[in-house]
Amino acid sequence: MNPPDLSFFVALDRRVWQAPVDAPQLPPFARDTVLLFYRATLSHQGSPNAAARQTLHLSSICKQRGASCVNVFSQNTLQILAIPAPGTESA
């Protein structure tokens, strides 16, 4: 049996992170610093359930240092939909 092809699995994993990205923005943050933020929706492969989708809000702050740019902060926040309290649902 041949060993698994690493490049195949790396490409497969990268496709997950190339999820549909909504409205990326790069507003000015400071003279030598940028803030990138966007929303990504991830679908879990093989799941027929739409609830298996996850929406993430992502941001990064990059600062120019000499001729290069350094990522000094990154965050991912999972969006959780609010569930109405019992008895508060609209009819």
Short mmCIF file of the C-alpha atoms (twelve columns), coordinates in Angstrom:
data_MODEL
# 
_entry.id   MODEL 
# 
loop_
_atom_site.group_PDB 
_atom_site.id 
_atom_site.type_symbol 
_atom_site.label_atom_id 
_atom_site.label_alt_id 
_atom_site.label_comp_id 
_atom_site.label_asym_id 
_atom_site.label_seq_id 
_atom_site.Cartn_x 
_atom_site.Cartn_y 
_atom_site.Cartn_z 
_atom_site.pdbx_PDB_model_num 
ATOM 1  C CA . MET A 1  0.000   0.000  0.000  1 
ATOM 2  C CA . ASN A 2  1.305   3.460  -0.910 1 
ATOM 3  C CA . PRO A 3  1.754   6.039  1.855  1 
ATOM 4  C CA . PRO A 4  -0.905  8.782  1.986  1 
ATOM 5  C CA . ASP A 5  -0.261  11.774 -0.265 1 
ATOM 6  C CA . LEU A 6  0.422   14.674 2.112  1 
ATOM 7  C CA . SER A 7  -0.175  17.358 -0.544 1 
ATOM 8  C CA . PHE A 8  -3.686  15.975 -1.212 1 
ATOM 9  C CA . PHE A 9  -4.706  16.283 2.441  1 
ATOM 10 C CA . VAL A 10 -3.090  19.702 2.841  1 
ATOM 11 C CA . ALA A 11 -5.013  20.961 -0.219 1 
ATOM 12 C CA . LEU A 12 -8.225  19.469 1.164  1 
ATOM 13 C CA . ASP A 13 -7.713  21.200 4.515  1 
ATOM 14 C CA . ARG A 14 -6.915  24.528 2.862  1 
ATOM 15 C CA . ARG A 15 -10.225 24.402 0.964  1 
ATOM 16 C CA . VAL A 16 -12.029 24.373 4.323  1 
ATOM 17 C CA . TRP A 17 -10.326 27.632 5.261  1 
ATOM 18 C CA . GLN A 18 -11.066 29.147 1.871  1 
ATOM 19 C CA . ALA A 19 -14.713 29.202 2.940  1 
ATOM 20 C CA . PRO A 20 -16.947 31.868 1.494  1 
ATOM 21 C CA . VAL A 21 -15.713 35.125 2.923  1 
ATOM 22 C CA . ASP A 22 -18.157 38.015 3.324  1 
ATOM 23 C CA . ALA A 23 -17.248 41.690 3.171  1 
ATOM 24 C CA . PRO A 24 -13.499 41.807 4.006  1 
ATOM 25 C CA . GLN A 25 -12.375 45.290 5.023  1 
ATOM 26 C CA . LEU A 26 -9.046  46.982 5.597  1 
ATOM 27 C CA . PRO A 27 -9.729  50.310 7.337  1 
ATOM 28 C CA . PRO A 28 -6.862  52.587 8.371  1 
ATOM 29 C CA . PHE A 29 -5.887  51.839 11.949 1 
ATOM 30 C CA . ALA A 30 -2.694  53.799 12.415 1 
ATOM 31 C CA . ARG A 31 0.024   55.194 10.168 1 
ATOM 32 C CA . ASP A 32 1.997   51.926 9.972  1 
ATOM 33 C CA . THR A 33 -0.716  49.500 11.110 1 
ATOM 34 C CA . VAL A 34 -3.750  47.935 9.422  1 
ATOM 35 C CA . LEU A 35 -6.770  46.105 10.765 1 
ATOM 36 C CA . LEU A 36 -8.239  43.381 8.556  1 
ATOM 37 C CA . PHE A 37 -11.632 41.982 9.484  1 
ATOM 38 C CA . TYR A 38 -14.122 39.705 7.784  1 
ATOM 39 C CA . ARG A 39 -16.747 37.028 8.309  1 
ATOM 40 C CA . ALA A 40 -16.381 33.446 7.091  1 
ATOM 41 C CA . THR A 41 -19.033 30.745 6.926  1 
ATOM 42 C CA . LEU A 42 -17.755 27.191 7.224  1 
ATOM 43 C CA . SER A 43 -19.723 24.132 6.136  1 
ATOM 44 C CA . HIS A 44 -18.786 20.759 7.535  1 
ATOM 45 C CA . GLN A 45 -18.212 18.368 4.656  1 
ATOM 46 C CA . GLY A 46 -20.666 15.486 4.505  1 
ATOM 47 C CA . SER A 47 -23.250 17.074 6.800  1 
ATOM 48 C CA . PRO A 48 -26.700 17.574 5.227  1 
ATOM 49 C CA . ASN A 49 -27.719 19.703 8.214  1 
ATOM 50 C CA . ALA A 50 -27.644 23.455 7.573  1 
ATOM 51 C CA . ALA A 51 -27.175 23.893 11.326 1 
ATOM 52 C CA . ALA A 52 -23.729 22.334 10.903 1 
ATOM 53 C CA . ARG A 53 -22.589 25.619 9.344  1 
ATOM 54 C CA . GLN A 54 -20.510 27.886 11.526 1 
ATOM 55 C CA . THR A 55 -20.013 31.606 11.104 1 
ATOM 56 C CA . LEU A 56 -16.769 33.093 12.367 1 
ATOM 57 C CA . HIS A 57 -15.787 36.733 12.747 1 
ATOM 58 C CA . LEU A 58 -12.046 37.102 12.196 1 
ATOM 59 C CA . SER A 59 -9.652  39.991 12.563 1 
ATOM 60 C CA . SER A 60 -5.921  40.620 12.339 1 
ATOM 61 C CA . ILE A 61 -3.758  43.624 13.124 1 
ATOM 62 C CA . CYS A 62 -0.568  43.908 11.086 1 
ATOM 63 C CA . LYS A 63 2.217   46.396 11.737 1 
ATOM 64 C CA . GLN A 64 4.876   47.423 9.267  1 
ATOM 65 C CA . ARG A 65 8.393   46.851 10.557 1 
ATOM 66 C CA . GLY A 66 11.018  47.958 8.099  1 
ATOM 67 C CA . ALA A 67 10.396  46.293 4.752  1 
ATOM 68 C CA . SER A 68 8.117   43.605 6.195  1 
ATOM 69 C CA . CYS A 69 4.713   43.397 7.842  1 
ATOM 70 C CA . VAL A 70 4.210   41.499 11.119 1 
ATOM 71 C CA . ASN A 71 0.920   40.125 12.398 1 
ATOM 72 C CA . VAL A 72 0.724   41.399 15.973 1 
ATOM 73 C CA . PHE A 73 -2.818  40.256 16.806 1 
ATOM 74 C CA . SER A 74 -5.355  37.769 15.453 1 
ATOM 75 C CA . GLN A 75 -8.694  36.572 16.756 1 
ATOM 76 C CA . ASN A 76 -11.532 34.278 15.698 1 
ATOM 77 C CA . THR A 77 -14.952 34.560 17.300 1 
ATOM 78 C CA . LEU A 78 -17.650 31.961 16.730 1 
ATOM 79 C CA . GLN A 79 -21.040 33.545 16.097 1 
ATOM 80 C CA . ILE A 80 -23.695 32.013 18.324 1 
ATOM 81 C CA . LEU A 81 -27.307 32.742 17.508 1 
ATOM 82 C CA . ALA A 82 -29.466 33.838 20.418 1 
ATOM 83 C CA . ILE A 83 -32.158 31.376 21.446 1 
ATOM 84 C CA . PRO A 84 -35.331 33.049 22.717 1 
ATOM 85 C CA . ALA A 85 -36.270 32.386 26.335 1 
ATOM 86 C CA . PRO A 86 -39.297 30.128 26.776 1 
ATOM 87 C CA . GLY A 87 -42.537 32.056 26.380 1 
ATOM 88 C CA . THR A 88 -40.934 34.947 24.457 1 
ATOM 89 C CA . GLU A 89 -41.284 33.506 20.962 1 
ATOM 90 C CA . SER A 90 -43.481 35.507 18.579 1 
ATOM 91 C CA . ALA A 91 -46.661 33.791 17.437 1 
# 
